[in-house]
Amino acid sequence: MKLNKNGLLIVISGPSGVGKGTIRKALFEMKNHNLVYSVSMTTRKPRENEIDGVDYFFISREEFTKRIKENKFLEYAEFVGNYYGTPIDKVNEQLEKGNEVVLEIEVDGALQVRKKVNDAVFIFISPPSRKSLHERLINRNTEKIDVINERMAKAEREFKLAYKYDYIVVNDDVVNAADKIMAIIRAEHAKTQRTINNYQKMLEED
């Protein structure tokens, strides 16, 4: 019997280059789960082959700023002239269906969510070492060294914020990290503070 009927909001976060996206992909490839990925909303134009509602929810800047004023985002940020954010209504819709909503975001965004959602599960993805993160950023071969250095400096600040999360998962192996996150999700559903009310109702029905 499932005592906690609503889904959980799972926030996967950590420094740039730590492998959040790779872990999330491995997590979704696992069998027998009800995970759904939280689709972000953005003001940028769709790229070729991108589908509205699948890759992003594409809206106008006017609509986005209106939603900001109405407090309709769990978190949002502006990047290279475009807004990106997580719509509260879309997340709640999935949680009420009993699905686990996975949010893969940067540390700043995760801390925004932390202030708004008390019962979300916050997981900090850490590299095995600073050196391994630096090597990963270099091996991506997508950015110049000065940009990589900026990312490392930002990562140093973010490492110090790991204490604000519920769990720390070291990405030493992608499959192993995904397994740990799935174990966390299952354990969270059995937490007394999440299940005690339904547990007591179950006993009363007997």
LORO-594952 format. One line per 3 residues: number of its first residue (from 1); their letters; for each residue y, x, z of N, C-alpha, C, CB. Coordinates in pm, 1 decimal. Glycine has a CB too. Layout:
N
NUM> a> Y:X:Z:Y:X:Z:Y:X:Z:Y:X:Z; ...
END
This chain:
206
1> mkl> -120.1:85.3:0.0:0.0:0.0:0.0:124.2:88.2:0.0:1.1:-96.1:123.4; 221.6:55.5:-83.1:345.8:131.5:-91.8:449.0:67.8:0.8:398.4:136.8:-238.4; 482.7:137.9:109.8:576.4:83.9:207.8:721.3:93.7:161.4:560.3:156.0:339.6
4> nkn> 749.9:195.8:82.4:885.5:214.5:31.6:888.6:169.0:-113.6:931.6:363.6:45.0; 938.6:48.5:-137.6:926.3:-12.4:-269.7:1031.5:35.0:-369.2:934.3:-160.7:-256.9; 1148.6:72.8:-321.6:1251.2:123.7:-411.9:1219.3:267.2:-452.2:1390.4:115.9:-346.3
7> gll> 1270.7:306.5:-567.7:1252.8:444.1:-610.3:1345.3:537.8:-535.1:1276.1:456.5:-759.2; 1327.1:665.6:-555.6:1410.6:767.4:-492.8:1501.5:831.6:-595.6:1324.3:873.7:-424.1; 1619.5:870.7:-551.8:1708.6:950.3:-635.7:1680.7:1096.4:-603.5:1860.7:913.4:-612.0
10> ivi> 1628.8:1169.7:-702.4:1591.3:1309.7:-684.7:1695.2:1396.6:-754.1:1448.1:1337.8:-740.8; 1768.4:1475.2:-677.1:1872.1:1561.7:-732.1:1820.0:1704.7:-739.9:2001.1:1555.0:-646.3; 1799.2:1750.8:-863.0:1754.4:1888.4:-886.8:1875.0:1970.0:-927.8:1642.2:1895.1:-996.3
13> sgp> 1903.9:2073.8:-850.9:2028.2:2146.1:-871.4:2008.8:2294.6:-842.5:2139.3:2088.3:-783.0; 2106.4:2373.3:-887.2:2100.0:2517.3:-865.1:2189.4:2588.9:-964.0:1955.9:2568.3:-876.7; 2200.6:2719.4:-952.6:2288.5:2797.0:-1041.0:2248.5:2787.4:-1187.5:2288.9:2942.1:-998.7
16> sgv> 2345.6:2810.3:-1274.4:2319.7:2814.0:-1417.7:2219.6:2923.8:-1450.4:2450.2:2835.5:-1495.9; 2119.5:2889.2:-1533.5:2020.8:2988.1:-1575.6:1899.7:2997.6:-1486.3:2084.0:3120.1:-1583.4; 1894.9:2917.2:-1378.9:1784.2:2927.4:-1284.1:1658.0:2857.3:-1334.6:1825.4:2868.9:-1150.2
19> gkg> 1672.6:2773.4:-1439.0:1555.6:2706.9:-1496.3:1540.3:2561.4:-1457.4:1433.7:2779.5:-1456.6; 1649.9:2495.5:-1421.9:1644.5:2354.1:-1381.2:1585.2:2266.7:-1490.7:1784.3:2303.4:-1344.9; 1632.9:2286.0:-1614.0:1585.5:2204.2:-1725.6:1439.0:2226.1:-1756.5:1666.8:2232.8:-1848.1
22> tir> 1394.6:2350.0:-1746.8:1254.3:2382.9:-1773.6:1163.5:2319.7:-1669.3:1233.8:2535.2:-1776.1; 1206.2:2324.5:-1544.0:1127.7:2263.8:-1435.8:1124.1:2111.8:-1452.7:1186.9:2301.5:-1296.9; 1238.5:2054.1:-1484.1:1243.1:1908.9:-1503.9:1148.8:1865.9:-1616.4:1387.0:1863.7:-1535.2
25> kal> 1145.6:1943.2:-1723.7:1056.3:1911.9:-1835.5:910.5:1919.3:-1791.1:1081.0:2008.1:-1953.6; 875.4:2022.3:-1715.0:738.0:2037.1:-1664.3:702.2:1922.5:-1570.6:721.3:2171.9:-1591.2; 798.7:1878.1:-1493.1:777.4:1767.2:-1400.3:743.2:1639.8:-1476.5:902.0:1745.2:-1312.8
28> fem> 815.7:1615.1:-1584.5:793.9:1493.1:-1662.8:665.8:1499.6:-1745.2:912.4:1468.2:-1754.7; 615.2:1618.6:-1766.9:489.6:1632.9:-1841.5:367.7:1607.5:-1753.7:480.3:1772.0:-1902.7; 388.0:1599.8:-1623.0:277.5:1571.4:-1531.4:231.9:1426.5:-1548.8:319.7:1598.0:-1384.2
31> knh> 106.2:1400.3:-1515.9:48.7:1267.3:-1535.5:71.6:1178.0:-1412.9:-101.6:1278.4:-1565.1; 61.4:1047.4:-1438.0:65.0:945.8:-1332.5:191.1:952.3:-1246.1:-56.1:960.3:-1244.4; 304.9:938.1:-1309.9:430.4:934.1:-1234.1:518.4:823.1:-1290.3:504.4:1071.9:-1239.8
34> nlv> 620.5:787.1:-1213.2:717.1:687.5:-1260.0:857.5:747.6:-1258.0:711.3:559.1:-1172.4; 867.2:871.3:-1304.3:994.7:940.5:-1310.5:1074.9:893.7:-1432.1:973.0:1092.6:-1315.5; 1204.0:877.4:-1413.2:1293.7:852.4:-1525.9:1409.9:950.7:-1514.6:1344.8:703.0:-1527.7
37> ysv> 1457.2:995.7:-1628.0:1566.4:1091.9:-1629.7:1699.6:1018.5:-1634.2:1553.1:1187.6:-1749.6; 1791.6:1058.3:-1549.0:1923.2:995.5:-1547.1:2004.9:1042.3:-1666.9:1997.1:1027.1:-1415.5; 2038.0:948.8:-1754.5:2115.6:980.2:-1874.8:2264.2:981.8:-1839.1:2087.1:876.8:-1988.8
40> smt> 2330.5:1091.1:-1872.4:2472.9:1104.9:-1841.0:2559.5:1028.0:-1939.7:2513.1:1252.0:-1840.6; 2683.0:1003.9:-1897.0:2783.1:939.9:-1981.9:2883.7:1046.9:-2023.1:2853.9:819.9:-1907.9; 2931.3:1042.3:-2146.1:3024.3:1145.3:-2192.5:3126.8:1089.0:-2290.2:2947.9:1259.4:-2257.9
43> trk> 3240.1:1160.7:-2297.9:3344.4:1122.0:-2393.3:3334.7:1201.9:-2522.9:3482.6:1140.8:-2331.0; 3244.2:1298.0:-2529.7:3234.0:1375.7:-2654.0:3161.9:1295.8:-2761.8:3160.4:1508.9:-2628.9; 3183.3:1336.6:-2884.5:3121.3:1268.9:-2997.2:2972.6:1303.2:-3005.7:3192.3:1306.7:-3127.7
46> pre> 2890.3:1208.5:-3051.3:2747.2:1237.8:-3065.7:2722.9:1347.0:-3170.2:2670.4:1110.3:-3104.3; 2627.9:1435.8:-3140.4:2586.7:1533.9:-3239.2:2480.9:1471.6:-3329.4:2533.1:1662.6:-3171.2; 2450.3:1540.0:-3436.2:2349.9:1489.7:-3530.5:2217.4:1467.6:-3458.1:2331.1:1588.2:-3649.2
49> nei> 2156.7:1353.8:-3482.5:2026.6:1313.9:-3425.1:2034.0:1269.4:-3279.2:1929.5:1428.4:-3436.1; 2151.6:1273.7:-3216.2:2163.4:1223.9:-3079.5:2173.0:1071.7:-3081.0:2286.7:1285.7:-3008.7; 2104.7:1010.0:-2984.7:2097.0:863.5:-2980.0:2169.2:812.6:-2855.5:1948.6:815.4:-2980.7
52> dgv> 2257.5:716.0:-2876.1:2330.3:656.2:-2764.6:2233.3:586.6:-2670.0:2436.4:556.8:-2815.8; 2243.9:618.0:-2540.7:2155.3:559.1:-2441.4:2029.4:639.2:-2417.8:2118.7:421.7:-2482.2; 2004.0:737.6:-2502.7:1885.8:824.6:-2486.4:1929.9:965.4:-2448.5:1800.7:828.1:-2617.2
55> dyf> 2014.7:1024.6:-2532.1:2066.5:1158.1:-2502.9:2185.4:1149.9:-2407.1:2107.4:1229.7:-2633.1; 2275.4:1060.8:-2437.2:2392.8:1032.6:-2354.0:2434.2:887.8:-2378.2:2511.3:1131.5:-2385.9; 2516.8:835.3:-2287.8:2590.5:713.2:-2315.5:2726.5:760.1:-2365.3:2601.9:617.9:-2187.3
58> fis> 2757.1:735.6:-2490.8:2881.7:782.4:-2550.7:2989.3:674.0:-2537.6:2860.1:820.5:-2700.0; 3098.5:708.7:-2468.2:3207.3:612.6:-2450.3:3340.9:682.4:-2476.9:3204.5:550.9:-2306.7; 3447.3:602.6:-2486.4:3579.9:658.7:-2512.3:3636.9:721.6:-2384.9:3675.5:549.6:-2565.9
61> ree> 3736.1:806.8:-2403.8:3802.5:869.2:-2289.5:3871.6:762.6:-2202.7:3905.5:974.7:-2338.0; 3927.4:662.5:-2267.9:3994.6:554.9:-2195.5:3896.1:480.4:-2105.0:4060.7:457.0:-2294.2; 3778.9:450.2:-2159.9:3676.6:380.8:-2081.7:3628.7:468.0:-1966.1:3558.0:341.4:-2171.2
64> ftk> 3614.0:599.2:-1992.1:3566.9:690.2:-1887.6:3666.9:696.3:-1772.4:3543.3:831.2:-1945.2; 3795.1:715.5:-1804.7:3895.8:724.9:-1698.9:3907.4:592.6:-1622.3:4032.6:764.0:-1758.6; 3885.7:481.9:-1691.1:3884.5:351.1:-1624.1:3770.8:345.0:-1523.2:3870.8:236.6:-1727.3
67> rik> 3654.5:396.2:-1563.2:3538.5:398.7:-1473.4:3561.5:491.2:-1353.4:3413.6:443.2:-1550.0; 3632.5:600.8:-1375.5:3665.7:691.0:-1264.0:3748.3:616.5:-1159.7:3743.1:816.1:-1314.9; 3851.6:545.3:-1205.9:3939.4:471.1:-1115.7:3863.1:362.6:-1040.9:4055.1:409.3:-1193.5
70> enk> 3760.3:307.9:-1105.8:3680.3:201.3:-1043.9:3564.6:256.7:-961.5:3626.2:107.6:-1151.0; 3558.7:391.3:-948.9:3456.4:458.7:-867.4:3314.0:425.3:-913.7:3473.0:419.8:-720.1; 3294.7:430.7:-1045.1:3164.7:393.8:-1101.9:3075.3:513.7:-1137.7:3186.6:310.5:-1225.0
73> fle> 3114.5:632.7:-1091.1:3032.0:751.2:-1115.9:2981.6:810.0:-984.6:3111.5:857.2:-1194.4; 2856.6:851.3:-985.3:2803.8:927.2:-871.5:2869.2:1063.8:-866.5:2650.1:941.3:-880.5; 2891.1:1120.6:-984.1:2959.4:1249.5:-997.2:3011.4:1258.7:-1139.3:2864.1:1370.3:-963.1
76> yae> 3116.7:1338.7:-1155.3:3167.6:1361.1:-1290.6:3245.0:1492.0:-1293.8:3257.4:1243.1:-1337.0; 3264.2:1544.4:-1414.0:3339.2:1668.1:-1432.1:3393.5:1671.7:-1573.9:3250.7:1792.6:-1403.2; 3496.7:1751.1:-1593.3:3551.4:1770.9:-1726.7:3515.6:1911.1:-1773.1:3705.5:1749.0:-1728.6
79> fvg> 3460.7:1920.0:-1894.0:3416.6:2048.6:-1947.1:3456.7:2058.0:-2094.5:3262.2:2066.1:-1930.2; 3529.3:2162.3:-2128.3:3576.3:2186.7:-2265.3:3639.8:2060.5:-2325.3:3459.5:2234.6:-2354.2; 3726.0:1998.0:-2248.3:3802.3:1884.9:-2300.0:3731.9:1751.5:-2300.4:3843.8:1914.2:-2434.7
82> nyy> 3606.1:1747.7:-2252.9:3531.5:1621.8:-2248.8:3481.3:1592.8:-2107.8:3413.5:1626.1:-2347.0; 3475.4:1464.4:-2075.9:3421.5:1422.3:-1947.2:3270.2:1402.0:-1956.8:3490.3:1292.9:-1899.6; 3201.9:1433.5:-1846.6:3058.7:1406.8:-1831.2:3038.7:1347.7:-1691.6:2971.7:1538.5:-1851.7
85> gtp> 2954.8:1245.9:-1680.0:2933.6:1186.7:-1548.7:2805.1:1107.8:-1538.8:3048.0:1098.7:-1514.1; 2766.6:1077.9:-1414.9:2645.2:1000.6:-1387.7:2684.0:859.4:-1345.8:2558.9:1068.8:-1277.5; 2656.4:758.5:-1430.0:2694.7:620.2:-1397.5:2609.7:560.2:-1285.8:2683.8:533.1:-1521.5
88> idk> 2677.6:509.5:-1183.5:2607.2:452.3:-1068.0:2520.2:333.6:-1107.8:2707.5:409.0:-961.2; 2572.6:244.9:-1192.8:2499.3:122.0:-1224.5:2366.4:150.9:-1293.4:2584.3:31.7:-1312.7; 2363.4:250.8:-1381.7:2239.6:284.5:-1452.7:2134.7:341.9:-1357.1:2268.5:384.9:-1565.4
91> vne> 2181.3:422.3:-1261.9:2090.2:480.5:-1162.5:2032.0:371.7:-1073.9:2163.0:585.8:-1076.4; 2117.5:284.6:-1021.7:2071.7:178.2:-931.7:1973.9:83.8:-1000.8:2190.9:99.0:-878.6; 1997.2:58.4:-1128.1:1909.6:-29.7:-1206.4:1765.9:22.3:-1205.7:1960.8:-42.1:-1351.5
94> qle> 1751.3:154.3:-1223.4:1617.4:215.0:-1225.1:1556.7:221.4:-1084.6:1624.0:356.3:-1285.6; 1638.3:252.6:-984.6:1588.3:260.3:-846.7:1534.3:125.8:-800.2:1699.2:307.5:-751.9; 1602.3:18.4:-838.3:1559.0:-115.4:-799.5:1428.8:-155.6:-866.4:1666.2:-216.1:-832.6
97> kgn> 1398.7:-92.3:-979.3:1270.8:-116.4:-1047.4:1157.3:-37.0:-983.3:1282.1:-80.0:-1195.8; 1191.0:48.0:-887.7:1089.5:129.7:-821.6:1066.0:263.8:-887.4:961.4:55.4:-816.5; 1150.7:299.0:-982.6:1136.1:428.2:-1051.0:1205.1:540.3:-973.1:1193.8:420.1:-1193.4
100> evv> 1151.4:661.0:-988.0:1215.5:778.8:-929.9:1315.9:831.3:-1032.8:1109.1:889.7:-890.5; 1442.3:835.9:-996.6:1546.0:879.7:-1089.8:1576.3:1027.3:-1066.2:1674.5:794.2:-1074.1; 1555.6:1107.1:-1168.3:1576.9:1251.9:-1157.8:1712.6:1287.6:-1216.6:1464.0:1330.4:-1230.0
103> lei> 1792.6:1350.8:-1133.0:1926.5:1394.0:-1172.9:1925.8:1546.5:-1173.5:2038.1:1336.8:-1076.0; 1949.1:1604.7:-1289.4:1951.0:1751.5:-1302.6:2094.8:1793.9:-1328.6:1855.5:1801.2:-1418.4; 2159.1:1846.7:-1224.3:2302.3:1874.4:-1234.2:2339.4:2006.4:-1167.1:2382.2:1760.5:-1172.0
106> evd> 2462.3:2049.6:-1192.5:2513.8:2171.2:-1130.5:2542.6:2146.1:-982.4:2641.5:2219.9:-1203.2; 2565.3:2253.4:-909.5:2584.2:2245.0:-764.4:2705.5:2159.8:-727.8:2599.7:2385.0:-705.2; 2816.6:2176.5:-797.6:2936.6:2097.5:-767.6:2908.2:1948.1:-777.9:3051.0:2135.7:-862.6
109> gal> 2835.3:1909.3:-882.2:2800.1:1769.0:-900.7:2708.3:1718.3:-791.2:2734.7:1749.1:-1035.1; 2612.2:1802.1:-751.3:2518.1:1763.2:-646.1:2590.4:1735.8:-514.4:2412.4:1872.6:-626.2; 2691.0:1817.1:-484.3:2765.3:1798.4:-359.7:2851.4:1672.2:-365.4:2853.2:1921.0:-331.2
112> qvr> 2894.9:1633.6:-485.2:2964.4:1504.9:-500.9:2869.4:1390.0:-467.9:3019.9:1489.3:-645.4; 2746.6:1398.7:-520.7:2646.5:1293.8:-496.8:2611.2:1287.2:-349.1:2519.4:1319.1:-580.7; 2603.7:1402.5:-285.0:2566.9:1410.1:-142.8:2661.7:1326.1:-56.9:2568.1:1556.8:-94.8
115> kkv> 2787.8:1322.7:-94.0:2887.2:1248.2:-17.5:2872.6:1096.9:-35.9:3027.0:1291.9:-57.9; 2807.1:1056.1:-146.0:2800.4:913.7:-179.0:2664.3:849.9:-150.5:2834.2:894.5:-323.7; 2557.5:929.0:-155.7:2421.9:873.4:-141.8:2349.8:943.1:-27.0:2341.0:889.1:-274.4
118> nda> 2335.5:872.8:83.9:2276.9:932.5:203.3:2127.3:957.0:191.9:2303.5:845.0:321.0; 2058.8:869.0:117.9:1912.6:877.1:116.8:1855.7:942.7:-9.1:1854.8:739.4:130.9; 1939.6:1009.6:-88.0:1887.4:1085.0:-202.8:1815.7:1210.1:-151.4:2002.9:1123.8:-302.4
121> vfi> 1731.3:1266.2:-235.6:1656.5:1388.2:-200.4:1716.3:1503.8:-280.4:1500.9:1372.3:-230.1; 1768.8:1601.7:-209.5:1839.9:1712.5:-274.2:1753.7:1838.7:-272.4:1975.5:1738.9:-204.0; 1724.9:1889.5:-392.4:1636.9:2006.5:-406.9:1713.8:2118.3:-476.2:1507.6:1970.5:-487.5
124> fis> 1727.7:2230.8:-407.9:1797.3:2347.7:-461.7:1695.5:2439.2:-528.6:1874.9:2423.7:-349.7; 1715.7:2466.4:-657.5:1626.7:2557.2:-730.5:1684.7:2698.6:-721.1:1609.9:2512.5:-881.0; 1604.6:2787.9:-667.6:1649.6:2925.7:-647.9:1569.6:3020.9:-736.6:1636.1:2966.5:-499.5
127> pps> 1632.7:3126.9:-784.8:1556.2:3230.2:-856.4:1480.3:3314.9:-754.6:1650.3:3320.0:-944.2; 1377.5:3386.7:-796.1:1305.9:3475.1:-702.5:1396.3:3585.5:-647.8:1184.4:3537.7:-771.5; 1499.0:3622.8:-725.6:1591.7:3727.9:-683.0:1718.5:3720.5:-768.0:1525.6:3868.9:-694.6
130> rks> 1823.3:3785.6:-721.4:1946.1:3792.4:-801.6:1919.0:3863.3:-934.9:2058.3:3866.0:-723.2; 1838.5:3969.8:-927.8:1807.1:4049.0:-1046.8:1738.2:3962.5:-1152.2:1717.9:4169.3:-1009.7; 1644.4:3878.0:-1108.9:1570.7:3793.7:-1204.5:1663.6:3692.8:-1271.5:1455.3:3719.8:-1133.6
133> lhe> 1761.6:3641.2:-1197.3:1857.3:3547.7:-1256.5:1943.5:3619.2:-1360.6:1946.5:3484.1:-1147.0; 1988.9:3737.7:-1327.4:2071.4:3816.1:-1420.1:1994.1:3844.4:-1549.0:2116.5:3949.1:-1354.3; 1867.5:3884.4:-1534.5:1783.7:3913.5:-1651.2:1761.7:3787.3:-1735.1:1647.9:3972.2:-1606.8
136> rli> 1744.4:3673.6:-1668.3:1722.5:3547.3:-1739.7:1844.8:3511.8:-1823.7:1691.0:3433.1:-1640.2; 1963.0:3528.7:-1766.5:2086.8:3497.9:-1839.1:2104.7:3590.3:-1959.4:2208.1:3509.6:-1745.4; 2070.3:3717.4:-1940.9:2080.5:3814.0:-2051.3:1979.5:3780.7:-2161.0:2057.7:3958.4:-1999.7
139> nrn> 1856.5:3747.3:-2120.4:1749.3:3721.2:-2217.3:1770.4:3592.8:-2297.2:1616.6:3714.0:-2145.8; 1855.9:3503.5:-2247.6:1885.9:3383.3:-2325.8:1961.5:3419.5:-2453.4:1967.9:3283.3:-2242.1; 2032.1:3532.2:-2445.7:2102.5:3586.6:-2563.2:2197.1:3484.9:-2627.1:2001.5:3633.8:-2666.9
142> tek> 2264.2:3408.0:-2541.5:2355.0:3304.3:-2592.6:2499.6:3329.7:-2551.9:2311.2:3167.1:-2542.8; 2521.7:3426.5:-2463.0:2656.6:3447.3:-2411.6:2690.4:3595.7:-2401.9:2671.6:3381.3:-2275.1; 2818.9:3625.8:-2406.4:2865.2:3763.6:-2392.4:2855.4:3807.3:-2247.1:3010.0:3778.1:-2443.3
145> idv> 2857.2:3937.2:-2225.0:2835.0:3992.5:-2091.5:2940.7:3946.9:-1991.9:2832.8:4143.6:-2097.7; 3066.5:3928.4:-2036.9:3170.6:3884.7:-1942.8:3144.8:3742.5:-1894.3:3309.4:3893.3:-2008.4; 3088.6:3657.0:-1982.7:3053.5:3520.5:-1943.4:2935.5:3523.2:-1845.7:3019.1:3434.5:-2068.1
148> ine> 2839.5:3610.2:-1873.9:2723.3:3625.1:-1784.7:2769.5:3670.9:-1646.3:2620.6:3726.5:-1843.9; 2862.8:3763.9:-1643.5:2914.7:3812.0:-1514.9:2985.4:3700.9:-1438.3:3010.8:3929.2:-1536.7; 3055.8:3614.6:-1511.5:3121.0:3500.4:-1448.2:3017.6:3405.4:-1388.7:3209.5:3426.2:-1549.4
151> rma> 2909.8:3383.8:-1463.8:2803.2:3295.2:-1414.6:2736.6:3353.7:-1289.9:2697.5:3271.6:-1524.9; 2717.6:3484.0:-1288.5:2656.9:3548.3:-1171.7:2749.0:3538.4:-1049.7:2625.1:3696.0:-1202.4; 2879.0:3554.7:-1073.0:2974.2:3542.2:-962.3:2972.2:3400.3:-905.6:3116.9:3579.2:-1008.9
154> kae> 2963.1:3301.1:-996.1:2954.4:3160.9:-953.3:2823.3:3137.3:-878.4:2964.9:3065.0:-1075.5; 2713.5:3196.8:-927.8:2582.9:3181.9:-863.1:2585.9:3236.8:-720.8:2474.0:3253.2:-944.8; 2656.7:3347.2:-700.0:2667.2:3406.3:-566.5:2729.4:3306.4:-468.8:2750.9:3536.3:-571.0
157> ref> 2828.7:3233.5:-515.1:2892.1:3132.1:-429.5:2797.0:3015.7:-404.7:3023.0:3080.9:-493.4; 2719.8:2980.5:-508.5:2629.3:2865.9:-497.3:2508.7:2896.2:-408.4:2581.7:2823.6:-635.5; 2461.7:3020.6:-407.9:2350.3:3058.1:-320.6:2381.7:3022.3:-175.0:2320.1:3209.2:-333.3
160> kla> 2508.2:3038.1:-137.9:2549.9:3015.7:0.6:2557.3:2867.6:36.6:2684.5:3080.2:24.7; 2542.4:2780.1:-63.1:2548.5:2636.1:-38.9:2410.6:2571.9:-30.6:2628.7:2569.3:-147.7; 2305.3:2652.6:-39.3:2169.1:2598.2:-37.2:2138.6:2522.6:92.1:2068.1:2710.4:-55.7
163> yky> 2207.1:2558.5:200.6:2180.9:2492.8:329.3:2219.0:2344.8:327.3:2257.2:2563.7:440.8; 2298.8:2303.6:228.8:2339.4:2163.2:218.4:2231.1:2075.4:155.3:2467.4:2152.5:137.3; 2123.6:2137.5:108.2:2014.6:2065.6:41.6:1900.9:2037.6:140.1:1962.0:2146.7:-79.4
166> dyi> 1814.4:1942.8:102.6:1698.8:1909.1:187.0:1584.5:2008.0:169.1:1649.8:1768.3:155.6; 1571.8:2060.9:47.8:1461.3:2152.4:16.4:1511.6:2266.2:-72.3:1344.8:2076.5:-53.6; 1443.9:2379.7:-60.8:1468.3:2492.6:-150.6:1335.7:2525.3:-219.7:1525.5:2618.4:-72.4
169> vvn> 1336.9:2522.2:-352.8:1216.7:2555.2:-430.5:1248.0:2678.5:-514.6:1171.3:2434.1:-521.5; 1167.7:2781.7:-496.9:1187.1:2906.3:-571.5:1115.8:2895.7:-706.1:1134.2:3029.0:-490.6; 1189.9:2920.4:-812.5:1131.9:2912.0:-946.4:1068.9:3045.3:-986.0:1239.0:2870.9:-1049.2
172> ddv> 958.4:3078.0:-919.4:883.0:3198.1:-954.9:781.3:3167.8:-1063.4:813.0:3256.1:-831.9; 743.2:3040.6:-1072.4:650.8:2992.9:-1175.6:684.9:2845.4:-1200.1:498.1:3011.9:-1132.2; 707.0:2809.8:-1324.4:757.0:2675.5:-1356.4:661.5:2565.5:-1310.5:780.6:2663.0:-1506.1
175> vna> 533.3:2580.2:-1341.5:435.0:2477.2:-1304.0:425.3:2465.1:-1152.8:296.2:2509.6:-1363.3; 425.8:2578.2:-1084.5:418.6:2579.3:-938.5:541.1:2509.7:-879.1:407.9:2724.3:-885.5; 658.4:2537.2:-935.4:781.7:2474.3:-887.0:777.7:2323.2:-909.4:904.9:2535.2:-957.4
178> adk> 728.4:2279.9:-1025.1:717.7:2136.4:-1055.1:618.6:2069.3:-959.2:673.2:2114.4:-1202.6; 507.7:2136.5:-929.2:409.0:2084.0:-834.2:471.4:2062.6:-696.3:288.9:2179.5:-823.4; 552.9:2158.6:-653.7:617.6:2147.5:-522.5:713.5:2028.7:-519.5:693.2:2277.6:-488.2
181> ima> 787.0:2008.8:-627.9:881.2:1896.6:-632.4:807.5:1763.7:-629.1:968.9:1904.8:-758.0; 695.8:1754.5:-700.2:617.1:1630.8:-698.0:562.3:1605.3:-557.9:501.3:1637.8:-800.4; 521.0:1711.7:-488.3:471.9:1697.8:-350.3:584.7:1650.1:-258.4:413.9:1832.6:-298.7
184> iir> 704.7:1699.4:-281.4:821.0:1657.0:-202.4:846.6:1507.7:-222.6:946.8:1739.0:-241.5; 841.2:1462.3:-347.1:865.2:1320.9:-377.5:764.3:1232.6:-304.6:857.6:1295.9:-529.7; 637.9:1270.9:-309.5:533.0:1191.0:-244.1:551.9:1190.2:-92.8:393.2:1245.8:-279.4
187> aeh> 586.9:1305.3:-37.0:607.6:1313.1:108.2:728.4:1230.0:150.7:626.3:1459.5:152.3; 833.2:1230.3:69.2:953.8:1155.2:102.7:925.0:1005.4:110.5:1063.8:1182.5:-0.4; 834.4:956.9:26.7:800.6:814.3:28.9:729.3:775.8:158.4:713.0:778.6:-91.6
190> akt> 669.0:872.4:225.6:595.5:842.9:348.7:678.4:869.8:474.0:468.1:924.7:353.6; 802.3:915.2:457.9:888.2:944.2:573.0:908.7:819.2:657.4:1024.0:999.7:526.6; 898.7:835.6:787.6:913.4:721.8:878.9:1046.9:651.2:861.2:898.9:768.0:1022.8
193> qrt> 1154.0:727.1:847.3:1285.5:664.2:837.0:1299.8:578.6:712.6:1392.9:769.3:838.1; 1219.5:606.5:609.5:1224.8:524.6:487.2:1132.6:403.4:496.0:1187.0:609.1:365.2; 1027.8:412.6:577.7:921.7:311.5:573.1:907.9:226.1:698.1:792.8:378.0:547.6
196> inn> 975.9:262.6:807.9:949.1:196.6:935.6:971.4:46.3:931.9:1035.1:256.4:1042.3; 1078.2:-0.2:864.6:1105.7:-144.3:860.7:995.5:-221.0:789.1:1239.4:-170.8:792.2; 953.5:-171.5:673.8:845.4:-238.7:600.2:712.7:-226.5:673.1:832.4:-180.6:459.3
199> yqk> 693.6:-115.5:745.2:571.4:-95.4:823.2:562.1:-201.0:934.1:568.0:47.8:883.8; 673.1:-223.2:1002.4:673.8:-321.9:1111.8:653.4:-463.7:1057.1:807.0:-314.0:1191.3; 711.1:-493.6:941.4:690.7:-624.8:879.1:544.6:-645.1:842.6:778.7:-639.6:754.1
202> mle> 481.2:-537.5:794.5:339.8:-544.3:757.7:254.4:-578.8:880.0:293.5:-410.2:695.7; 284.7:-517.5:994.2:209.1:-545.4:1117.7:231.0:-688.6:1164.4:249.7:-447.6:1229.1; 353.5:-737.1:1150.6:384.5:-873.8:1193.5:310.7:-977.6:1109.4:534.9:-898.6:1185.7
205> ed> 290.4:-944.9:980.3:220.1:-1037.1:891.3:72.8:-1048.8:929.6:233.1:-991.2:745.7; 17.5:-942.6:986.9:-121.6:-948.6:1031.4:-135.4:-1044.7:1150.2:-172.5:-807.3:1069.9
END
